[in-house]
Amino acid sequence: MPNENLPMPDFIDIDPEAQAAAAAAMSFGKTLTPPPDAVVSSSDGKLYKRWTEAAVIEDAWKEPANNGCVVAVVQAKIRSGYPNEHNRVWARHLLHFGAMAGQEVPNKDYKSMNYRSINAITTLIQATGFKADAGGISGKMLNFLFPPKNQPGVKSPLVGKAVMLNLSESPNNGKNAKTERQTGVDTYLPDVDVVE
C-alpha cells in the first residue's frame, strides 16, 4: 500500500554500471499456485519454486515508497491454458534513487533489491519491444512506462502487451506479511506467440 503522504517522485536515469551490475547479479499480491512441474530449490532451509506463465499486462504505474525509494508496479492477468489462468499477479519492483544513480547506499539490502528490480525492468522493456538506451535506462523512459496511478488521461504503453512471466514462490518474511508464502515476478520474456 503506497504512503499517500509521500510526494510522487519522477524516475531518474539508471546508471549504466548499476544496470550492468544488476544483469551480472541475476546471471506482494495474491499467491499463485506453482504447477506440479515447477522447479524446486532450497536455500538456508527455505523452499523456493520457479515456473513460467503467459500473461497480459493490465496496468503499470509508479508509487512512492519510504527511504528514498520508488516502486514500479506491473499488474498482469494470467492467460487461458496456463496453471493459474485468469488470476492476477502484481509485480512490485522497488528502486532506491541512490542505487539507481550508481551511488553506494547505506542499507546493503537495497543493493540486492535494486539488482533484482533493475534486471526485471530491463527484461520487461526487452520483452515488450521497447528499446532501452545501451548503457542505462533513462528516467524519461521509466516515467513513460510507469506513470502515476490513476492520472487522468494517462495510460502506460505496457497495457495490453503479452509477456511470459518468470515467477517464483518464496517464504514471506516481511514484518507485515499476511501470507506464509509470496509470489513474485523475477523476470519477463517475450510472449511465445509473437516470437519468430
C-alpha positions in Angstrom: 0.0 0.0 0.0 1.6 3.3 -1.0 2.1 6.0 1.5 -0.2 8.9 0.3 1.8 11.4 2.4 4.9 11.0 0.3 5.5 13.1 -2.8 5.4 11.3 -6.2 9.0 11.4 -7.5 10.0 11.2 -11.1 12.4 8.4 -12.0 16.0 9.3 -12.7 18.3 7.6 -15.2 19.6 4.3 -14.2 23.4 4.4 -14.3 25.0 2.1 -16.9 27.2 0.5 -14.2 24.2 -0.1 -12.0 22.3 -1.8 -14.8 25.4 -3.9 -15.7 25.8 -4.9 -12.1 22.1 -5.9 -11.9 22.5 -8.0 -15.0 25.6 -9.8 -13.7 24.0 -10.4 -10.3 20.9 -12.0 -11.8 23.1 -14.4 -14.5 3.1 -8.9 -2.8 -0.2 -9.7 -4.1 -2.1 -12.9 -4.2 0.0 -16.1 -4.1 -0.3 -18.1 -7.2 -0.2 -21.9 -7.1 3.0 -23.4 -8.5 2.3 -26.1 -11.1 3.5 -29.7 -10.3 6.4 -29.3 -12.7 7.7 -26.1 -11.0 11.5 -26.2 -10.4 12.0 -26.6 -6.6 15.2 -25.4 -4.8 16.2 -24.9 -1.2 18.4 -22.3 0.4 19.0 -22.0 4.1 16.3 -24.5 4.7 13.7 -22.3 2.8 11.8 -23.8 -0.2 11.6 -21.9 -3.5 9.5 -22.8 -6.5 10.0 -21.3 -10.0 7.9 -21.5 -13.2 6.8 -19.5 -16.2 3.3 -18.5 -17.3 1.9 -16.3 -20.1 0.1 -13.1 -19.1 -1.3 -9.9 -20.5 -0.3 -6.6 -18.8 -3.4 -4.9 -17.5 -1.8 -1.8 -15.9 1.6 -0.4 -14.9 2.3 2.6 -12.6 4.7 4.0 -10.1 4.1 4.9 -6.5 6.3 6.5 -3.8 7.9 4.4 -1.0 9.8 5.2 2.2 13.5 5.7 2.5 14.2 7.3 -0.9 12.6 4.6 -2.9 10.0 4.4 -5.7 8.0 1.3 -6.7 7.4 0.3 -10.4 4.2 -1.8 -10.3 3.1 -4.2 -13.1 -0.4 -5.7 -12.9 -0.9 -8.8 -15.2 -3.5 -11.4 -15.8 -2.5 -15.0 -16.5 -3.8 -16.2 -19.8 -6.1 -19.2 -20.5 -4.4 -22.5 -20.7 -1.8 -21.9 -18.0 -2.0 -23.3 -14.5 -3.1 -20.0 -12.9 -5.3 -18.9 -15.8 -7.4 -15.8 -15.2 -5.6 -15.0 -11.9 -3.9 -11.6 -11.4 -0.4 -11.0 -10.2 1.2 -7.8 -9.2 5.0 -7.3 -9.6 6.4 -4.7 -7.4 9.9 -3.6 -8.4 11.3 -1.4 -5.6 14.1 1.0 -6.6 16.4 3.2 -4.5 17.3 6.5 -6.1 20.9 6.4 -4.8 21.5 2.9 -6.1 19.8 3.8 -9.5 22.4 6.6 -9.8 25.2 4.1 -9.1 26.0 5.5 -5.6 26.8 3.4 -2.6 23.7 3.0 -0.4 23.6 2.7 3.4 21.4 -0.4 3.6 23.0 -3.5 2.0 19.6 -4.9 1.3 18.9 -2.1 -1.2 21.8 -3.2 -3.4 20.3 -6.7 -3.9 16.8 -5.3 -4.2 17.9 -2.9 -6.8 19.8 -5.6 -8.8 16.6 -7.7 -8.9 14.4 -4.7 -9.8 16.6 -3.2 -12.5 17.1 -6.7 -14.0 13.3 -7.3 -14.0 12.6 -3.9 -15.6 15.3 -4.4 -18.2 13.8 -7.7 -19.2 10.3 -6.1 -19.2 11.5 -3.4 -21.6 13.1 -6.0 -23.9 10.1 -8.4 -23.7 7.6 -5.8 -24.7 9.6 -4.5 -27.7 10.7 -1.1 -26.2 14.3 -0.2 -26.7 16.4 0.9 -23.7 19.4 3.0 -24.4 22.6 1.0 -24.4 24.4 1.9 -21.2 21.5 2.6 -18.9 17.7 3.1 -18.8 16.6 6.7 -19.0 14.4 8.2 -16.3 12.3 9.6 -19.2 11.5 6.0 -20.4 10.7 4.8 -16.9 8.3 7.8 -16.3 6.7 7.0 -19.7 6.3 3.3 -18.9 5.3 3.8 -15.3 3.1 6.9 -14.9 1.5 7.7 -11.5 -1.6 5.6 -10.9 -5.0 7.0 -11.8 -3.6 10.1 -13.5 -6.4 11.3 -15.8 -5.8 10.7 -19.5 -2.5 8.8 -18.9 -2.1 5.1 -19.5 1.1 3.1 -19.6 2.1 1.9 -23.1 2.7 -1.5 -21.4 -1.1 -2.1 -21.1 -2.2 -4.9 -23.4 1.3 -6.3 -24.0 1.6 -10.1 -23.8 4.6 -11.4 -22.0 5.9 -14.6 -20.3 6.4 -14.1 -16.6 9.2 -16.0 -14.8 7.6 -16.4 -11.4 8.9 -17.5 -8.0 7.1 -18.6 -4.9 9.1 -18.0 -1.7 8.7 -17.6 2.1 7.1 -14.3 3.0 9.3 -13.0 5.8 8.2 -9.3 5.7 7.1 -7.8 9.0 3.7 -7.0 7.6 3.3 -10.4 5.8 -0.3 -11.6 5.6 0.5 -14.9 4.0 3.1 -17.6 4.7 4.4 -17.6 1.1 4.5 -15.0 -1.7 4.6 -15.0 -5.5 6.9 -12.6 -7.3 7.8 -11.8 -10.9 11.6 -12.3 -11.3 11.9 -11.5 -15.0 9.9 -11.2 -18.2 10.3 -12.9 -21.6 8.8 -12.1 -25.0 5.4 -13.8 -25.5 5.8 -17.2 -27.1 3.1 -16.5 -29.6 4.9 -13.4 -31.0 8.5 -14.8 -31.0 9.6 -15.6 -34.5 
